[in-house]
Amino acid sequence: KKEIVEGGEGVEHKETFAEHLGCGALAGLVSDLFVHPIDTCRTRLQVQKNIISEVAPTISSNSTSTIITQFHYRNTFDAFYKIVTKESWTALYKGFSAVALFTVPAHALYFAGYETANSLFYPSLAREHKGPLVHFLSGGAADVAGAIIWTPQDVIKQRLQIQNTNVSSNPLHQSNKLHGTFHAIRYIFKNE
């Protein structure tokens, strides 16, 4: 990109590694802020069948039907509605502290990894002259760089997301033993 300097001359500005880190981190954090409630609903939908099948045999049949009716999510919109009405809107952001902590370095690595890999393939060619293979390989390298952090982040985030804040009224989520991101990290390292 060209910057206009005094006298009207255009000078080529090459983005720095730090700029790629910062822009990637900020873009990832803002994106995750908007997508996290949907991710919470998706995570709850994915685990509910296993939780119901584990808990149902241990309680009476009347309680089972009440639990399934009250806490079973039919679809994303139903999950969203039940989470907000039964727990509160803040429950949609369970696990977001893990995302906020890890996503900044993960997205920074992703974007910086892409730019670094892209500059290593045919360094003499401008970006617009590089073919799809270069962008494909750069994207792959970027994903590997980001996954170093995203994978443990997802484990921690999902463990926090499936915990219900209204434990006393929901026997499906009785294992509410993680009390935030740092506690989850310690617990997982110590016990798993």
ROPA-964435 format. One line per field, with one value per residue (C-alpha): x, y, z; residue in three letters. Coordinates in Angstrom, 3 decimals. Each point is the difference from the previous one (the first is absolute). Example, Ala and Ser with C-alpha at 12.3 -4.5 7.8 and 13.67 -1.06 7.14 Angstrom:
<pts>
X: 12.300/1.370
Y: -4.500/3.440
Z: 7.800/-0.660
residu: ALA/SER
</pts>
This chain:
<pts>
X: 0.000/1.239/0.143/0.021/2.817/0.774/0.340/-2.649/2.371/-1.222/2.261/-0.507/-1.003/0.744/-1.968/2.144/-0.232/-1.259/-2.791/-1.108/0.048/-2.031/-2.564/-0.463/-0.469/-2.540/-1.945/-0.194/-1.155/-2.762/-1.151/-0.074/-1.957/-2.883/0.157/0.447/-3.732/-0.672/2.962/-1.382/-3.359/1.762/2.122/-3.013/-1.932/2.893/0.376/-3.621/-0.760/2.970/-0.833/-3.662/0.924/2.460/-2.344/-3.394/0.596/0.942/-3.229/-3.726/-1.941/-2.145/3.104/1.561/-2.870/-0.001/3.741/-0.120/-2.873/1.596/3.616/-0.129/0.801/-1.920/2.137/2.333/-2.784/-1.543/3.401/0.568/-3.436/0.310/3.538/-0.990/-3.291/1.146/3.545/0.447/1.518/3.453/-0.162/0.364/3.515/1.102/3.531/0.582/2.753/1.971/-0.700/1.079/3.175/1.020/-1.477/2.248/3.215/-1.690/-1.325/3.249/1.864/-2.525/0.238/3.739/0.449/-1.948/1.952/3.337/-0.743/-1.326/3.167/2.186/-1.643/1.331/1.272/0.788/-3.658/-2.583/-2.950/-2.420/2.225/0.230/-2.230/-2.658/2.465/2.095/-3.077/-1.182/3.377/0.187/-3.469/1.027/3.109/-2.094/-2.522/2.737/1.482/-3.374/-0.993/2.899/-2.053/-3.573/-0.101/0.593/-2.163/-2.923/0.282/-0.090/-2.724/-2.298/0.383/-1.106/-2.821/-1.799/-0.203/-3.355/-0.089/-3.293/1.389/-2.540/-2.878/1.823/1.270/1.411/2.858/0.950/3.712/0.295/3.499/1.923/-0.003/1.490/2.786/2.995/-1.708/-0.881/3.614/1.287/-2.656/0.657/3.777/-0.269/-2.718/0.129
Y: 0.000/3.480/2.870/3.584/2.036/3.684/1.088/-2.442/-2.923/-3.497/-2.175/-3.752/-0.929/-3.580/-1.191/-1.181/-3.299/1.890/1.603/-3.437/-1.297/2.925/0.074/-3.756/-0.018/2.827/-1.451/-3.391/1.417/2.108/-2.927/-2.386/2.522/-0.149/-3.737/-1.344/-0.156/-2.117/-2.206/-0.467/-1.139/-2.362/-1.494/-0.537/-1.617/-2.369/-1.282/-0.115/-3.491/-1.512/1.829/-1.087/-3.638/0.036/1.658/-1.485/-3.528/1.409/1.941/-0.781/-0.106/3.030/2.060/-1.142/1.308/3.315/0.385/-0.834/2.440/2.794/-0.293/-1.820/2.353/-0.650/2.300/2.986/2.529/-2.140/-0.399/3.750/0.714/-2.580/1.008/3.675/-0.591/-2.777/1.199/3.593/1.591/-0.192/-3.810/0.403/1.276/-2.878/-0.880/3.350/0.820/-2.929/1.271/3.542/-1.262/-2.391/1.505/3.039/-2.023/-2.645/2.497/1.906/-3.197/-0.838/3.328/0.346/-3.621/0.663/3.124/-1.627/-3.113/2.099/2.077/-3.142/-1.465/1.836/2.989/1.932/-0.033/2.489/-1.521/0.617/-2.022/-3.066/-2.877/-1.854/-2.676/2.570/1.323/-3.552/-0.960/3.284/-0.635/-3.498/1.317/2.675/-2.547/-2.177/3.038/1.019/-3.567/-0.191/2.278/-0.560/-3.699/0.323/3.139/-1.950/-2.722/2.531/2.129/-2.953/-1.373/3.378/0.399/-3.202/0.918/1.394/2.970/-1.244/-3.290/-0.546/-0.238/-1.893/-3.473/-0.340/2.307/-1.221/-0.038/3.753/-0.143/2.417/3.569/1.970/-0.222/-0.235/-2.533/-2.065/0.119/-1.156/-2.697/-1.424/-0.026/-1.613/-2.597/-0.878
Z: 0.000/-0.749/2.413/-1.219/1.485/-0.191/-3.589/-1.251/-0.571/0.789/2.132/0.360/3.558/0.970/3.013/2.862/1.830/3.078/-2.056/-1.207/3.568/1.326/-2.816/0.104/3.750/-0.015/-2.950/1.702/3.317/-1.560/-2.148/2.978/2.064/-2.488/-0.774/3.548/0.927/-3.102/0.899/3.520/-1.416/-2.425/2.772/2.269/-2.868/-0.703/3.548/1.161/-1.321/1.845/3.209/-0.090/-0.670/2.941/2.500/-0.992/1.386/3.417/0.615/-0.004/-3.272/0.998/0.655/-3.251/-2.131/1.909/-0.463/-3.690/-0.568/1.995/-1.139/-3.327/-2.868/-3.231/-2.150/0.209/0.582/2.739/1.649/-0.174/1.514/2.808/0.925/0.244/1.861/2.369/0.692/-1.295/-3.073/1.610/-0.245/-3.762/0.711/2.244/-1.036/-1.695/2.477/-1.457/-3.495/0.894/1.649/-2.771/-3.152/-0.032/-0.323/-2.192/-2.550/0.166/-0.858/-2.714/-1.839/0.510/-1.109/-3.172/-0.855/0.825/-2.042/-2.871/-0.074/0.004/-3.116/-3.058/1.976/-3.193/-1.133/1.221/1.882/-2.868/-2.364/2.226/-0.982/2.003/1.094/1.873/1.805/0.732/1.517/1.917/1.421/1.058/1.748/1.694/1.247/1.486/1.763/1.466/0.933/2.433/2.234/-1.269/0.849/3.761/0.013/-1.472/2.635/2.836/-1.622/-0.671/3.505/1.345/-2.544/0.937/3.646/0.997/2.364/1.466/1.306/2.756/-2.471/-2.726/0.902/-3.524/0.900/3.457/-0.768/0.415/1.421/-2.222/1.295/-2.889/-2.521/2.315/2.248/-3.090/-1.219/3.406/0.293/-3.470/0.449/3.417/-0.686/-3.675
residu: LYS/LYS/GLU/ILE/VAL/GLU/GLY/GLY/GLU/GLY/VAL/GLU/HIS/LYS/GLU/THR/PHE/ALA/GLU/HIS/LEU/GLY/CYS/GLY/ALA/LEU/ALA/GLY/LEU/VAL/SER/ASP/LEU/PHE/VAL/HIS/PRO/ILE/ASP/THR/CYS/ARG/THR/ARG/LEU/GLN/VAL/GLN/LYS/ASN/ILE/ILE/SER/GLU/VAL/ALA/PRO/THR/ILE/SER/SER/ASN/SER/THR/SER/THR/ILE/ILE/THR/GLN/PHE/HIS/TYR/ARG/ASN/THR/PHE/ASP/ALA/PHE/TYR/LYS/ILE/VAL/THR/LYS/GLU/SER/TRP/THR/ALA/LEU/TYR/LYS/GLY/PHE/SER/ALA/VAL/ALA/LEU/PHE/THR/VAL/PRO/ALA/HIS/ALA/LEU/TYR/PHE/ALA/GLY/TYR/GLU/THR/ALA/ASN/SER/LEU/PHE/TYR/PRO/SER/LEU/ALA/ARG/GLU/HIS/LYS/GLY/PRO/LEU/VAL/HIS/PHE/LEU/SER/GLY/GLY/ALA/ALA/ASP/VAL/ALA/GLY/ALA/ILE/ILE/TRP/THR/PRO/GLN/ASP/VAL/ILE/LYS/GLN/ARG/LEU/GLN/ILE/GLN/ASN/THR/ASN/VAL/SER/SER/ASN/PRO/LEU/HIS/GLN/SER/ASN/LYS/LEU/HIS/GLY/THR/PHE/HIS/ALA/ILE/ARG/TYR/ILE/PHE/LYS/ASN/GLU
</pts>
